[in-house]
Amino acid sequence: MKRMDDQIIGFLAFPLVNVPLWIISQRIDSSALPWIVNGIVLALAFLFRPQFGVGYIAFIGIAITVVTVLSVVFVAACFVSILSAAVIGPLAIALFVFLMSGGLYGLAVIVGYLIKIWQSSYKNNSH
């Protein structure tokens, strides 16, 4: 369970480190500061708590994946709504909301399923 806890802590640490770091780097006008701090955090994490580093990096991958899926859902909903606007008129807005809601629900279901798989992988491999 310690491995999973370290991954969760690393996952949560990424935004907790990078949001204040982004604010500070904007104030002092330094684009190198986030690279330096994240490099140090990752180096120390992989030296002393490797699963923390895995969680830290996982945040980046998951964030990119979620943003990509949301953008695809948004573009698809816009495409369908714009094309159907000529036929259904003002109902195209309701269609857009329906399609976006369905996409968000589908994303939530997939994320829930992936979390269950992740949790069960630790229950099956516990030694």
Secondary structure, DSSP 8 states (H G I E B T S, - for coil): -HHHHHHHHHHHHHHHHHHHHHHHHHHHT-SSHHHHHHHHHHHHHHHH-HHHHHHHHHHHHHHHHHHHHHHHHHHHHHHHHHHHHHHHTTHHHHHHHHHHHHHHHHHHHHHHHHHHHHHHHHHHS--
